[in-house]
């Protein structure tokens, strides 16, 4: 198999996984379940909670594109 075909297939799979994760995250938000369980993304947060969330996003995506400095 050519490298270009492998790269193309990889991108397709990444997009499928991304869509699955979006649906899971939306379901967690709608049903008020999941890691945080509050269901309200606009709620007040203290600085430690914000740092924890940024850390989780950085770990989840592990990409310079998503890396956030505090």
PEFENQUI-V793133 format. One record per run of one state. SS is the DSSP state (hx for helix, st for strand, lp for the rest). FROM is the first residue (numbers start at 1). LEN is the number of residues. If there is no record, write none. Layout:
SS&FROM&LEN, SS&FROM&LEN
//
This chain:
lp&1&2, hx&3&29, lp&32&15, hx&47&15, lp&62&9
//
